[in-house]
Amino acid sequence: MDTDVLVVGSGIAGLFFSLKIPDKYRVTVITKKGSNDTSTNFAQGGIAAVFGKDDSFKLHIQDTMRVGQGLSNRQRVELMVREAPRLVNELHDLGVEFSLDENGNYDLGREAAHSRRRIVHAKDLTGEVIERTLIARVLESKNIEIVEDRVALDLGTLNNRCFGIWTFNSSSSAVEFISAKVILLATGGAGQIYLHTTNPTVSTGDGIAMAKRCGIKVANMEFIQFHPTSLWVEHPLERAFLISEAVRGEGGVLTLKNGKPFMEKYHQLGSLAPRDVVARAIARELKETCDKYVYLDLSRISARRIKERFPNIHNTCLSHGIDITKEPIPCVPAAHYLCGGIVVDENGFTGVNGLYATGETSCVGIHGANRLASNSLLESVVFSERAAYYSVSNISKERYRPVNYTAGEETMPSEKIELMKHGIRKLMWDKLGVMRKVDEMKNAERETNSLAKKISLLEKEATPNTDFSNLRNMILVARLIISCALQRRESRGLHWVEDYPYKDPNYEKDTIDN
Ligand SMILES: Cc1cc2nc3c(=O)[nH]c(=O)nc-3n(C[C@H](O)[C@H](O)[C@H](O)COP(=O)(O)OP(=O)(O)OC[C@H]3O[C@@H](n4cnc5c(N)ncnc54)[C@H](O)[C@@H]3O)c2cc1C
């Protein structure tokens, strides 16, 4: 298959990028499952932008930099914050129905570590509304097509240029090369590497693994954001249900099972402290009390406001037998967002000609050691637009078609794959979670190194398919997380190591995996 522009991923980054490509170019978007099987589709809180009368670019920049703990790139943060209102208005013009207040202005929500109300949202279904709208606009565009159930396996590169992607076609079970002049990796995060995660099953870090296999730089993989509040259920779900921070923004308070609030002990902002502080506080309290969950008490929010502002959370909790207008929500932390990823410049360029990366799979320098809530949808639109404009202005006519994809012919039993996947997810949850210890991380390193050896032997025998590809990517991404985590001998932002409980100025720099 030939196309001009090949986009891997149908979340906000891939779709917004596609819509920004001039329509004289053919754009093909491939996606691992259905079009809306994305993290984007599950985003609840919203997208951050300065619209409030008491707000300013300076404050949004300050909040982002403070949370990033010395590792955010100021110039790029400034660029993103200044572009935010224009691009949020553009999403609105594309048809995204954001919630409005009684005066017809955006109803601005408040989230942790934001000093002002600046979260533009569509009730608590912001991601779903954005995803639905962008898919609709893409389907109307004559030059863009979406190909579902098509898995990107590996990049086709030669002499520092990317010429396309090897893909697995789930309907024909064939490996096919798609050749293109511009390739965008917009494959999202890697939450599925952890046992408890808010990410959908497609989030196995594939773009990062593909890039790494081609020697492209990957950075800051140790900074995994654990969302403090996912719904606790007796048997962990494939994807944990998120209780948005906006609930705490509206007045929800974290308490122990006995009803006692505990966050004031840890931070002056109490339940609205930055996510890493809240996640660690919950982990500590759970360790001390041996409870399985803490509570989020919504009794200060009226039942009417709960139903109007959080219809999705209200209904989902009801389906688990919890009426949040009357009782508290049992919560635990879950892996949520990857701050690190493929190193790119402010145009999403990876350094390999023709190859770009945007959205959660990329590391453009916004989040540093921690992500400010609702900055990731924003980052995706700002840098995807830039990448689209830059990539077509540097388009090359060169084509190259590799002949063979190296693989074997054995089918690896799916039970064996599932078992190995579960092993990695549990290992990462236990040893590279909210609180880390050097000896445990070293154990995890040994275990994943031996898994990597096994998989490289199997690779020569196994036929490529979606499950196998997920597994080998998960092992590689887990190793990248461990390697970056072991390099950073301090605690900063999301990376908390009990052996080094302080920040060390020598580590005020990105961790590049080597
Ligand atoms: C529950 C939840 C709530 C969130 N709430 C917010 C919020 O309120 N505000 C905010 O700013 N951020 C939020 N986030 C984070 C934000 O949603 C994501 O960072 C953002 O949507 C990522 O967009 P993306 O386009 O990079 O990736 P995604 O939306 O995850 O899309 C990735 C795409 O890549 C495809 N893909 C992956 N691998 C392959 C492959 N090998 N071959 C083909 N296709 C592939 C997937 O199928 C998918 O289509 C939330 C995240 C979650 C999980």
The ligand as an SDF file (V2000), in Angstrom:
LIG
                    3D

 53 58  0  0  0  0  0  0  0  0999 V2000
   -9.0320    7.6960   31.7960 C   0  0  0  0  0  0  0  0  0  0  0  0
   -8.1940    8.8370   31.2800 C   0  0  0  0  0  0  0  0  0  0  0  0
   -8.5530   10.1480   31.5560 C   0  0  0  0  0  0  0  0  0  0  0  0
   -7.7900   11.2130   31.0840 C   0  0  0  0  0  0  0  0  0  0  0  0
   -8.2080   12.4970   31.3030 N   0  0  0  0  0  0  0  0  0  0  0  0
   -7.5150   13.5190   30.7380 C   0  0  0  0  0  0  0  0  0  0  0  0
   -7.9870   14.8490   30.8250 C   0  0  0  0  0  0  0  0  0  0  0  0
   -9.0260   15.1100   31.3980 O   0  0  0  0  0  0  0  0  0  0  0  0
   -7.2480   15.8330   30.2470 N   0  0  0  0  0  0  0  0  0  0  0  0
   -6.0730   15.5880   29.5980 C   0  0  0  0  0  0  0  0  0  0  0  0
   -5.4520   16.5290   29.0780 O   0  0  0  0  0  0  0  0  0  0  0  0
   -5.6280   14.3280   29.4810 N   0  0  0  0  0  0  0  0  0  0  0  0
   -6.3050   13.2850   30.0200 C   0  0  0  0  0  0  0  0  0  0  0  0
   -5.8500   12.0150   29.8920 N   0  0  0  0  0  0  0  0  0  0  0  0
   -4.6470   11.7740   29.0770 C   0  0  0  0  0  0  0  0  0  0  0  0
   -5.0210   11.9440   27.6130 C   0  0  0  0  0  0  0  0  0  0  0  0
   -6.3010   11.4060   27.3930 O   0  0  0  0  0  0  0  0  0  0  0  0
   -4.0260   11.2410   26.7080 C   0  0  0  0  0  0  0  0  0  0  0  0
   -2.7210   11.6090   27.0490 O   0  0  0  0  0  0  0  0  0  0  0  0
   -4.2640   11.6220   25.2560 C   0  0  0  0  0  0  0  0  0  0  0  0
   -5.6040   11.3760   24.9210 O   0  0  0  0  0  0  0  0  0  0  0  0
   -3.3380   10.8100   24.3740 C   0  0  0  0  0  0  0  0  0  0  0  0
   -3.7180   11.0040   23.0510 O   0  0  0  0  0  0  0  0  0  0  0  0
   -2.9130   10.2710   21.9160 P   0  0  0  0  0  0  0  0  0  0  0  0
   -3.5610   10.6350   20.6500 O   0  0  0  0  0  0  0  0  0  0  0  0
   -1.4770   10.5310   22.0940 O   0  0  0  0  0  0  0  0  0  0  0  0
   -3.1140    8.6990   22.2290 O   0  0  0  0  0  0  0  0  0  0  0  0
   -4.4420    7.8230   22.3180 P   0  0  0  0  0  0  0  0  0  0  0  0
   -5.6400    8.6490   22.4320 O   0  0  0  0  0  0  0  0  0  0  0  0
   -4.2210    6.7940   23.3600 O   0  0  0  0  0  0  0  0  0  0  0  0
   -4.4560    7.0900   20.8990 O   0  0  0  0  0  0  0  0  0  0  0  0
   -3.4800    6.1350   20.5890 C   0  0  0  0  0  0  0  0  0  0  0  0
   -3.8420    5.4720   19.2760 C   0  0  0  0  0  0  0  0  0  0  0  0
   -2.7520    4.7020   18.7910 O   0  0  0  0  0  0  0  0  0  0  0  0
   -3.2250    3.4360   18.3480 C   0  0  0  0  0  0  0  0  0  0  0  0
   -2.1180    2.4740   18.4000 N   0  0  0  0  0  0  0  0  0  0  0  0
   -1.3280    2.1580   19.4440 C   0  0  0  0  0  0  0  0  0  0  0  0
   -0.4160    1.2490   19.0590 N   0  0  0  0  0  0  0  0  0  0  0  0
   -0.6460    0.9930   17.7460 C   0  0  0  0  0  0  0  0  0  0  0  0
   -0.0600    0.1280   16.7870 C   0  0  0  0  0  0  0  0  0  0  0  0
    0.9840   -0.6630   17.0800 N   0  0  0  0  0  0  0  0  0  0  0  0
   -0.5690    0.1010   15.5320 N   0  0  0  0  0  0  0  0  0  0  0  0
   -1.6420    0.8850   15.1970 C   0  0  0  0  0  0  0  0  0  0  0  0
   -2.2330    1.7260   16.0740 N   0  0  0  0  0  0  0  0  0  0  0  0
   -1.7440    1.7730   17.3260 C   0  0  0  0  0  0  0  0  0  0  0  0
   -4.3540    3.1290   19.3020 C   0  0  0  0  0  0  0  0  0  0  0  0
   -5.1640    2.1120   18.7550 O   0  0  0  0  0  0  0  0  0  0  0  0
   -5.0140    4.5000   19.3590 C   0  0  0  0  0  0  0  0  0  0  0  0
   -5.8070    4.6810   18.2140 O   0  0  0  0  0  0  0  0  0  0  0  0
   -6.6060   10.9450   30.3520 C   0  0  0  0  0  0  0  0  0  0  0  0
   -6.2410    9.6230   30.0930 C   0  0  0  0  0  0  0  0  0  0  0  0
   -7.0180    8.5770   30.5480 C   0  0  0  0  0  0  0  0  0  0  0  0
   -6.6090    7.1710   30.2360 C   0  0  0  0  0  0  0  0  0  0  0  0
  1  2  1  0
  2  3  1  0
  2 52  2  0
  3  4  2  0
  4  5  1  0
  4 50  1  0
  5  6  2  0
  6  7  1  0
  6 13  1  0
  7  8  2  0
  7  9  1  0
  9 10  1  0
 10 11  2  0
 10 12  1  0
 12 13  2  0
 13 14  1  0
 14 15  1  0
 14 50  1  0
 15 16  1  0
 16 17  1  0
 16 18  1  0
 18 19  1  0
 18 20  1  0
 20 21  1  0
 20 22  1  0
 22 23  1  0
 23 24  1  0
 24 25  2  0
 24 26  1  0
 24 27  1  0
 27 28  1  0
 28 29  2  0
 28 30  1  0
 28 31  1  0
 31 32  1  0
 32 33  1  0
 33 34  1  0
 33 48  1  0
 34 35  1  0
 35 36  1  0
 35 46  1  0
 36 37  1  0
 36 45  1  0
 37 38  2  0
 38 39  1  0
 39 40  1  0
 39 45  2  0
 40 41  1  0
 40 42  2  0
 42 43  1  0
 43 44  2  0
 44 45  1  0
 46 47  1  0
 46 48  1  0
 48 49  1  0
 50 51  2  0
 51 52  1  0
 52 53  1  0
M  END
$$$$
